[in-house]
Amino acid sequence: MRDYKKYDVWAKAHEFTLFIYKEVLIFFSINEKYDLMSQLKRATYSVPLNIVEGCGRNTDKDFVHFLDISLGSVQEA
């Protein structure tokens, strides 16, 4: 099992998630709260969570699969 905290990509994804929550989402209006804000939140926190999940897998193939999912979330955000 890999230690996700050793990966710079996880640290940067985590920092990005905190940035979105602290610096970006506060500017959204109430009308956007349940649509755009919700989608941005899900896409943002999906990136580091998928990296962590991939680190918990036993094969390189599974690990790469979850990194690919994370990449998709980055493109969505």
C-alpha positions as CSV (number, residue, x, y, z in Angstrom):
1,M,0.0,0.0,0.0
2,R,1.3,3.4,-0.9
3,D,1.5,6.5,1.4
4,Y,-0.6,9.2,-0.4
5,K,1.0,11.9,1.7
6,K,4.3,11.3,0.0
7,Y,2.9,12.3,-3.4
8,D,3.2,16.0,-4.3
9,V,0.2,15.7,-6.5
10,W,-2.0,14.7,-3.5
11,A,-0.7,17.7,-1.5
12,K,-1.4,20.1,-4.4
13,A,-4.8,18.6,-4.9
14,H,-5.5,19.0,-1.2
15,E,-4.3,22.6,-1.3
16,F,-6.5,23.3,-4.3
17,T,-9.5,21.9,-2.6
18,L,-8.9,24.1,0.4
19,F,-8.4,27.1,-1.9
20,I,-11.7,26.5,-3.7
21,Y,-13.6,26.2,-0.4
22,K,-12.0,29.2,1.3
23,E,-11.4,31.6,-1.6
24,V,-13.8,30.8,-4.4
25,L,-17.1,29.4,-3.1
26,I,-17.7,32.3,-0.8
27,F,-18.4,34.5,-3.9
28,F,-21.1,32.3,-5.3
29,S,-24.7,33.6,-5.0
30,I,-27.5,31.8,-3.3
31,N,-29.0,30.9,-6.7
32,E,-25.8,29.1,-7.6
33,K,-25.5,27.3,-4.3
34,Y,-27.3,24.1,-5.2
35,D,-26.1,23.7,-8.8
36,L,-22.8,25.1,-9.8
37,M,-21.4,25.3,-6.3
38,S,-22.3,21.7,-5.6
39,Q,-20.8,20.5,-8.8
40,L,-17.6,22.4,-8.2
41,K,-17.3,21.0,-4.7
42,R,-17.8,17.4,-5.8
43,A,-15.2,17.8,-8.7
44,T,-12.7,19.5,-6.4
45,Y,-12.7,17.1,-3.5
46,S,-12.9,14.1,-5.8
47,V,-9.3,14.7,-7.0
48,P,-7.4,14.1,-3.7
49,L,-9.9,11.4,-2.6
50,N,-9.4,9.4,-5.7
51,I,-5.6,9.6,-5.3
52,V,-6.0,8.3,-1.7
53,E,-8.2,5.5,-2.9
54,G,-5.8,4.6,-5.6
55,C,-3.0,4.4,-3.1
56,G,-5.0,1.9,-1.1
57,R,-5.1,-0.5,-4.1
58,N,-2.7,-3.3,-4.4
59,T,-1.8,-3.2,-8.1
60,D,-0.2,-0.5,-10.3
61,K,-3.1,-0.9,-12.7
62,D,-5.7,0.0,-10.1
63,F,-3.5,2.9,-8.9
64,V,-3.3,4.3,-12.4
65,H,-7.0,3.8,-12.9
66,F,-7.8,6.1,-9.9
67,L,-5.2,8.6,-11.0
68,D,-7.0,8.7,-14.3
69,I,-10.3,9.3,-12.5
70,S,-8.7,12.2,-10.6
71,L,-7.5,13.7,-13.9
72,G,-11.1,13.6,-15.2
73,S,-12.2,15.4,-12.1
74,V,-9.6,18.1,-12.6
75,Q,-10.8,18.6,-16.1
76,E,-14.4,18.9,-14.8
77,A,-13.5,21.5,-12.2
